[in-house]
Amino acid sequence: MRPGCECCDVDLPPSSTDAWICSFECTWCTACATDVLHGRCRNCGGDLTLRPTRAPEKLAAAPAGTTRVHAPDCR
């Protein structure tokens, strides 16, 4: 689980219901996924779908990622 939107770099913590992903787990916020990308991943061209959340008790054993991917030229 990436910690932020690849387009605008807004924080998207594991509990966020505002995160969208493609099959390669590229990560976008709702605003960028809908308004900028129009439901298509700019990296692979695949569909974007809401990212599932991870149960808090599972985060200890399987923490979310900390590496941010940010490509500000997506707009």
C-alpha positions as CSV (number, residue, x, y, z in Angstrom):
1,M,0.0,0.0,0.0
2,R,1.6,3.2,-1.1
3,P,1.3,6.1,1.3
4,G,0.3,8.9,-1.2
5,C,-1.2,9.8,-4.5
6,E,1.2,9.6,-7.3
7,C,-0.2,12.7,-9.0
8,C,-0.8,15.3,-6.2
9,D,1.1,13.6,-3.4
10,V,-1.8,13.8,-0.9
11,D,-1.4,11.4,2.0
12,L,-3.4,8.1,1.7
13,P,-2.9,6.2,4.9
14,P,-3.9,2.5,5.0
15,S,-7.3,3.3,6.4
16,S,-8.1,5.8,3.6
17,T,-11.3,5.2,1.6
18,D,-10.1,7.9,-0.9
19,A,-7.4,5.7,-2.5
20,W,-7.6,4.1,-6.0
21,I,-5.3,1.5,-7.5
22,C,-4.6,-0.3,-10.7
23,S,-3.6,-3.9,-11.0
24,F,0.0,-2.9,-10.5
25,E,-1.0,-1.0,-7.3
26,C,-0.2,2.4,-8.7
27,T,-2.0,4.7,-6.2
28,W,-4.2,7.8,-6.8
29,C,-6.6,9.9,-4.7
30,T,-10.2,10.1,-5.8
31,A,-9.8,13.6,-7.3
32,C,-6.9,12.6,-9.5
33,A,-8.4,9.2,-10.4
34,T,-11.6,10.8,-11.6
35,D,-10.8,14.3,-12.7
36,V,-7.3,13.9,-14.1
37,L,-7.0,10.3,-15.1
38,H,-10.7,9.6,-15.9
39,G,-10.6,6.1,-14.3
40,R,-7.4,4.9,-16.2
41,C,-3.9,4.4,-14.8
42,R,-1.5,6.8,-16.5
43,N,1.3,4.2,-16.1
44,C,-0.3,1.0,-17.5
45,G,-3.6,2.2,-19.0
46,G,-5.6,-0.2,-16.8
47,D,-8.8,0.4,-14.9
48,L,-8.7,2.1,-11.5
49,T,-10.6,0.6,-8.6
50,L,-11.0,1.6,-4.9
51,R,-8.1,0.3,-2.9
52,P,-9.2,-2.1,-0.1
53,T,-8.3,-1.1,3.4
54,R,-6.2,-3.3,5.7
55,A,-7.5,-4.3,9.1
56,P,-5.6,-2.4,11.8
57,E,-4.6,-5.6,13.6
58,K,-2.9,-6.8,10.4
59,L,-0.8,-3.7,10.0
60,A,1.6,-4.7,12.7
61,A,2.6,-7.9,10.9
62,A,2.2,-6.5,7.4
63,P,2.7,-2.7,7.5
64,A,1.8,-0.4,4.6
65,G,4.6,0.8,2.4
66,T,6.5,4.0,3.2
67,T,8.1,4.7,-0.2
68,R,6.3,7.6,-1.9
69,V,5.9,7.7,-5.7
70,H,5.2,11.2,-7.0
71,A,5.1,12.3,-10.6
72,P,3.9,15.9,-10.5
73,D,3.7,16.1,-14.3
74,C,0.5,14.0,-14.3
75,R,-1.8,17.1,-14.4
